[in-house]
Amino acid sequence: MLSLEQIVRDPEKFRAALTRRGEDPPIDRILELDGRRKELIQTADADRATRNNVSKTIGNEKRKPTPEEIAEMRETGDRIKSVEGELATVLEELNDTLLPIPNTPLDDVPDGLDEGSNVVVRTSEGPTDTHGIAHWDVAVDLGILDLEAGASISGARFYVLKGKGAKLQRALAAWMLDVQTEEHGYTEIDPPLLIRQETMIGSGNLPKFRDNLYRDEESDLWLVPTAEVALNGLHQGQIIDPDTLPLKYVAQTPSFRKEHTSAGRDVRGIKRVHQFEKVEMFRYVEPEGSDDILEEMVGEATVLCERLGLTYRVLQLCAGDIGFQSAKTYDIEVWSPGSAEWLEVSSISTCTDFQSRRNGTRYRPEVGASTRLPHTLNGSGLALPRIWIAVVENGLQEDGSVAMPEVLIPYTGWSTIEAL
């Protein structure tokens, strides 16, 4: 959530920043509501002061209140109650107006309203040739992917991994978790997959993406669209102790998304599905270092691509293409020669203090100091099944088998997936 105080202080700055995202922000309505909020608070405070002064006078004079004073105090009390009721309504509308507004892009985020304005920052060395045999043919022929079974069990955009295909996914996730925990210093978390509405709001997924989320109506619990939601909720409503930041968490969870917004896109194979596995990195940091941390996390994701022997590129997203809670985002894509396209396998973002303000996460820089809002950063490290696709398509051999990257052999127990 954006800071009301900062919006009121410099409304045109926020209007311009949100316009860069293609938004038509309700800045005027926010200012109007905030003005009314202040008026109501002043009115209620004045009435309380009057009531307190009358009570103090009666007490000092050690007498009973007169009928006129009783009537006046009753009228004042009714007026305070009425003002407090209106104030509650104004505060609710103010909150409802602020919640759907996205984060503001940082100054160095490129202008543009869609992916056509994203900027390729760098491309790794490596082949970008094509062989035209996509994973939906390779993996099915190898007996490690069953699209028909997925559709039969659950419908469109579901799939079943079998045998070495299932173990390959498990191996990828285990290896990525080991790298993040043993080399990069992350603490592994195994969070709940069903999330309270308040936690969804705190992460920025509600109310904006309500129609793209799965929900159990009876319990009002929501299936995680990404582990980011749960990791962002680890310290909600808390004050993090001094000398605790940075906090670095990593989790492997399924992700559940209805994908309404992508209808008609990437329908072949398993590139865009309703349920997929992902290893997610998440950090709470002090604001002063968050820009450098973002670059560091990009490195933590790209090193995985390098060790898997995949050609990758890093894109900086333009203002209109960054996520709702993001202030700056890099996407990492790997080349998939069978599908003949770049596949996004990670999105690394800084959310500044947008999420911590929404869910009430604060930290104390030192003992006795005032609390501050930490910055949060998140990123895939990496997302399945697209990294699975890239490994299969890049490892395809002339005889139809698939060679494993060396880093995965200790996790799989075999160096190739043999053709049937």
C-alpha positions in Angstrom: 0.0 0.0 0.0 1.2 3.5 -0.8 1.7 6.0 2.0 -1.3 8.3 2.5 1.0 10.8 4.2 3.3 10.9 1.2 0.5 11.1 -1.3 -1.0 14.1 0.5 2.4 15.7 0.8 3.2 15.4 -3.0 0.1 14.3 -4.9 1.4 15.2 -8.3 4.5 13.1 -7.9 2.3 10.0 -7.3 -0.1 11.0 -10.1 2.8 11.1 -12.5 4.4 7.9 -11.3 1.2 5.9 -11.5 0.4 7.4 -14.9 3.7 5.8 -16.1 2.1 2.5 -15.3 -0.9 3.2 -17.4 -3.0 3.9 -14.3 -5.6 6.6 -13.8 -5.1 7.0 -10.0 -7.9 8.4 -7.8 -5.6 11.0 -6.3 -8.3 13.7 -6.1 -10.6 11.4 -4.3 -7.9 10.4 -1.8 -7.2 14.1 -1.1 -10.9 14.8 -0.6 -11.3 11.8 1.7 -8.2 12.8 3.7 -9.5 16.3 4.0 -12.8 15.1 5.4 -10.9 12.7 7.7 -9.0 15.6 9.2 -12.1 17.7 9.6 -13.9 14.9 11.5 -11.0 14.3 13.8 -10.8 18.0 14.6 -14.5 18.1 15.3 -14.5 15.1 17.5 -11.4 16.3 19.4 -13.0 19.7 20.0 -16.2 18.1 21.4 -14.2 15.8 23.6 -12.2 18.8 24.9 -15.4 20.6 25.7 -16.9 17.6 27.5 -13.7 17.1 29.5 -13.6 20.8 30.5 -17.2 20.7 31.7 -16.5 17.5 33.7 -13.3 19.1 35.2 -15.2 22.2 36.2 -18.0 20.3 37.9 -15.4 18.2 39.7 -13.3 21.2 40.8 -16.5 22.8 42.1 -17.6 19.6 43.9 -21.2 19.8 42.7 -23.7 17.9 40.7 -24.2 18.9 37.1 -27.1 21.2 36.3 -29.9 19.9 34.0 -28.6 22.2 31.3 -25.1 20.8 31.6 -26.5 17.2 31.5 -28.5 18.0 28.3 -25.4 19.7 26.8 -23.1 16.7 27.6 -25.7 14.3 26.2 -25.9 16.4 23.0 -22.1 16.5 22.8 -21.8 12.8 23.3 -24.4 12.1 20.6 -22.4 14.4 18.3 -19.2 12.7 19.0 -20.8 9.3 18.3 -22.2 10.6 15.0 -18.8 12.0 14.0 -17.0 8.8 14.9 -19.4 6.8 12.8 -18.9 9.1 9.8 -15.1 8.9 10.4 -15.2 5.1 10.4 -17.0 5.3 7.0 -14.5 7.7 5.6 -11.5 5.6 6.8 -13.1 2.5 5.3 -13.5 4.2 1.9 -10.0 5.6 2.1 -8.6 2.2 2.7 -10.7 0.7 0.0 -9.5 3.4 -2.4 -5.8 2.9 -1.5 -5.7 -1.0 -1.6 -6.2 -1.4 -5.4 -3.6 1.1 -6.3 -0.3 -0.5 -7.4 3.2 0.4 -6.2 5.0 3.3 -7.9 7.9 2.4 -10.3 11.4 3.5 -9.3 12.9 6.3 -11.4 15.2 4.0 -13.4 12.4 1.8 -14.6 12.0 2.2 -18.4 8.9 4.0 -19.7 6.4 1.9 -21.6 3.0 0.3 -21.1 3.6 -3.3 -22.3 6.2 -6.0 -22.8 7.2 -4.4 -26.1 9.0 -1.7 -24.1 11.0 -4.1 -21.9 14.7 -3.8 -22.2 17.1 -6.7 -22.6 19.9 -6.0 -20.1 22.2 -8.9 -21.1 22.2 -12.2 -22.8 24.5 -15.1 -21.8 26.8 -16.9 -24.2 25.3 -20.0 -25.5 23.3 -21.5 -28.4 20.0 -20.1 -29.5 19.4 -22.5 -32.4 16.2 -24.5 -32.9 15.5 -28.2 -33.6 11.7 -27.9 -33.8 11.0 -30.8 -31.4 9.1 -29.4 -28.5 8.7 -30.8 -25.1 5.1 -31.9 -25.7 6.5 -34.3 -28.3 9.9 -35.2 -26.7 8.6 -35.8 -23.2 5.5 -37.7 -24.4 7.6 -40.0 -26.6 9.9 -40.6 -23.6 6.9 -41.6 -21.4 7.7 -38.9 -18.8 4.8 -36.5 -19.6 1.1 -37.5 -19.9 -1.0 -34.6 -21.0 -4.1 -36.7 -21.7 -4.1 -38.1 -18.1 -3.8 -34.5 -16.7 -6.8 -33.4 -18.8 -8.8 -36.5 -17.8 -8.1 -36.0 -14.1 -8.6 -32.3 -13.8 -9.3 -30.7 -17.2 -7.4 -28.3 -19.5 -4.0 -26.9 -18.4 -3.2 -29.8 -16.1 -0.6 -32.5 -16.7 1.0 -35.6 -15.2 4.7 -36.2 -14.9 5.7 -39.9 -14.8 8.8 -41.9 -13.9 12.0 -40.0 -14.7 9.9 -36.9 -15.5 8.6 -36.7 -12.0 12.0 -37.4 -10.5 13.6 -34.8 -12.7 11.2 -32.2 -11.3 12.0 -33.4 -7.8 15.7 -33.3 -8.5 15.5 -29.8 -9.9 13.7 -28.5 -6.8 16.0 -30.2 -4.4 19.1 -29.0 -6.1 17.8 -25.4 -6.3 16.9 -25.4 -2.6 20.4 -26.8 -1.7 22.1 -24.0 -3.7 20.0 -21.3 -2.1 20.4 -22.6 1.5 23.9 -23.9 1.4 25.6 -21.3 -0.8 23.4 -18.2 -0.6 22.4 -18.3 3.0 18.6 -18.6 2.8 16.6 -20.3 5.5 14.2 -23.0 4.0 10.6 -22.6 4.9 7.8 -25.1 4.4 4.7 -22.8 4.7 0.9 -23.5 4.6 -0.6 -23.6 1.1 -4.0 -22.3 2.3 -3.7 -18.6 3.2 -6.0 -16.2 5.2 -7.5 -13.3 3.4 -5.6 -10.8 5.5 -2.3 -12.4 4.3 -3.4 -12.2 0.7 -4.2 -8.5 1.1 -0.9 -8.0 2.8 1.0 -9.4 -0.1 -0.9 -7.4 -2.7 -2.8 -10.3 -4.3 -6.2 -9.1 -2.9 -8.3 -7.4 -3.9 -6.6 -6.9 -7.3 -6.3 -10.5 -8.4 -9.4 -12.0 -6.7 -10.7 -13.5 -10.0 -7.4 -15.3 -10.7 -7.1 -17.0 -7.3 -8.5 -20.3 -6.0 -10.5 -20.0 -2.8 -12.3 -22.3 -0.3 -15.5 -20.3 0.4 -16.4 -22.1 3.6 -13.2 -21.4 5.4 -12.3 -18.3 3.4 -8.8 -19.6 2.8 -7.0 -19.1 -0.4 -4.6 -21.4 -2.3 -1.2 -19.8 -2.7 -0.5 -18.3 -6.2 3.2 -18.3 -5.1 5.1 -18.9 -1.9 5.9 -15.2 -1.9 2.5 -14.7 -0.2 3.2 -17.0 2.7 6.8 -15.7 3.1 5.6 -12.1 3.1 3.2 -13.1 5.9 5.9 -14.6 8.2 6.3 -11.3 10.2 3.0 -9.6 9.5 1.9 -7.4 12.4 5.3 -7.9 14.1 8.2 -5.6 15.0 11.5 -7.3 13.9 14.2 -7.0 16.5 17.3 -4.9 16.1 20.3 -6.5 14.3 18.0 -9.1 12.7 17.8 -7.9 9.2 18.4 -9.0 6.5 16.2 -12.0 6.7 16.4 -14.5 3.8 13.8 -17.2 3.2 13.3 -19.8 0.5 10.4 -22.2 -0.1 9.3 -24.8 -2.6 5.6 -24.9 -3.0 2.9 -25.6 -5.6 1.4 -22.4 -7.1 -2.2 -22.3 -8.1 -3.6 -19.8 -10.6 -6.7 -19.7 -12.7 -4.9 -17.9 -15.5 -7.9 -16.0 -16.7 -5.7 -13.1 -17.8 -3.7 -15.3 -20.1 -6.6 -17.0 -21.9 -5.5 -18.2 -25.4 -1.8 -17.8 -24.7 0.8 -20.6 -24.5 -1.9 -23.3 -24.6 0.4 -26.1 -25.9 2.4 -28.3 -23.6 3.0 -27.2 -20.0 4.2 -23.7 -20.3 1.2 -22.0 -18.7 -0.8 -24.2 -16.4 -3.1 -23.9 -13.3 -0.8 -25.8 -10.9 3.0 -25.7 -11.0 6.0 -26.0 -8.6 8.3 -23.1 -7.8 11.2 -22.4 -5.6 10.8 -18.8 -4.2 13.4 -16.5 -2.7 12.2 -13.8 -0.3 14.1 -11.1 1.6 13.4 -8.5 4.3 16.0 -5.8 4.2 16.8 -2.3 5.4 15.7 0.3 2.8 19.2 1.7 2.2 20.5 -1.5 0.7 17.6 -2.8 -1.3 18.7 -1.7 -4.7 22.0 -3.6 -4.4 20.1 -6.6 -3.0 17.9 -6.7 -6.1 20.9 -7.1 -8.3 22.3 -9.7 -6.0 19.1 -11.8 -6.2 19.3 -11.6 -10.0 22.7 -13.2 -9.7 21.4 -15.9 -7.5 18.8 -16.9 -10.1 21.0 -16.6 -13.2 23.8 -18.8 -11.7 21.3 -21.6 -11.6 20.7 -21.2 -15.3 24.4 -21.2 -16.0 25.0 -24.4 -14.0 22.2 -26.1 -15.9 24.0 -25.1 -19.1 21.1 -23.0 -20.4 21.3 -19.9 -22.5 19.5 -17.1 -20.7 18.8 -13.4 -20.9 17.8 -10.8 -18.3 15.1 -8.2 -19.1 14.3 -5.1 -17.2 10.5 -4.6 -17.3 9.0 -1.3 -18.2 6.7 0.6 -15.9 3.5 -0.8 -17.5 4.7 -4.4 -17.3 5.9 -4.7 -13.7 3.8 -6.5 -11.2 1.2 -4.9 -9.0 3.3 -4.8 -5.8 6.6 -4.3 -7.6 8.6 -1.1 -7.9 11.3 -2.6 -10.2 11.5 -6.0 -11.8 13.9 -8.1 -13.8 12.7 -11.2 -15.7 15.0 -14.1 -16.5 14.3 -16.1 -19.6 15.9 -19.3 -20.9 16.1 -20.4 -24.5 14.1 -23.4 -25.4 15.1 -24.8 -28.8 12.2 -27.1 -29.3 9.5 -24.5 -28.6 11.8 -22.0 -30.3 11.2 -19.3 -27.8 12.4 -17.6 -24.6 10.7 -18.9 -21.5 10.4 -16.8 -18.4 11.7 -18.9 -15.4 12.2 -16.1 -12.9 10.8 -12.7 -12.0 12.9 -10.8 -9.4 11.3 -7.7 -7.9 11.8 -5.1 -5.2 8.5 -4.1 -3.6 10.1 -1.3 -1.5 7.9 -0.8 1.6 4.7 -1.5 -0.3 4.0 -4.9 1.2 5.3 -4.2 4.7 3.0 -1.2 5.0 0.0 -3.4 3.9 0.6 -6.1 6.4 2.1 -4.1 9.3 5.6 -5.5 9.3 8.1 -3.2 11.0 11.7 -3.4 12.3 13.6 -1.5 14.9 17.0 -0.5 13.6 18.5 -0.4 17.2 17.3 -0.7 20.7 15.2 2.3 21.7 14.9 3.6 18.1 11.6 4.3 16.3 10.3 1.5 14.1 10.7 1.6 10.3 9.2 -0.3 7.4 11.5 -2.9 5.9 11.8 -3.4 2.1 10.7 -6.7 0.7 12.2 -8.4 -2.3 11.1 -11.7 -4.0 12.1 -13.8 -6.9 11.8 -17.3 -8.4 14.8 -19.4 -8.0 13.5 -21.0 -10.3 10.0 -21.8 -11.6 8.9 -25.2 -12.8 7.8 -26.6 -15.2 9.4 -24.1 -17.5 12.9 -24.9 -16.3 11.9 -28.6 -16.7 10.9 -27.8 -20.3 14.3 -26.1 -21.0 16.3 -29.0 -19.5 14.4 -31.5 -21.6 14.5 -29.6 -24.9 18.1 -28.5 -24.5 19.2 -32.0 -23.5 17.6 -33.7 -26.5 20.1 -36.1 -28.3 20.0 -37.4 -31.9 18.7 -40.8 -30.7 15.8 -39.2 -28.9 17.2 -39.5 -25.4 17.7 -36.5 -23.1 21.0 -35.8 -21.4 21.0 -34.5 -17.8 23.0 -31.4 -16.8 26.0 -32.5 -14.6 24.7 -30.8 -11.5 21.5 -32.9 -11.5 23.2 -36.3 -11.9 23.8 -36.7 -8.1 20.1 -35.9 -7.6 18.6 -38.1 -10.3 21.0 -41.1 -10.2 21.2 -41.2 -14.0 22.8 -39.1 -16.8 20.2 -39.6 -19.5 16.5 -40.2 -20.0 16.5 -43.0 -22.5 14.1 -43.2 -25.4 11.5 -46.0 -25.2 
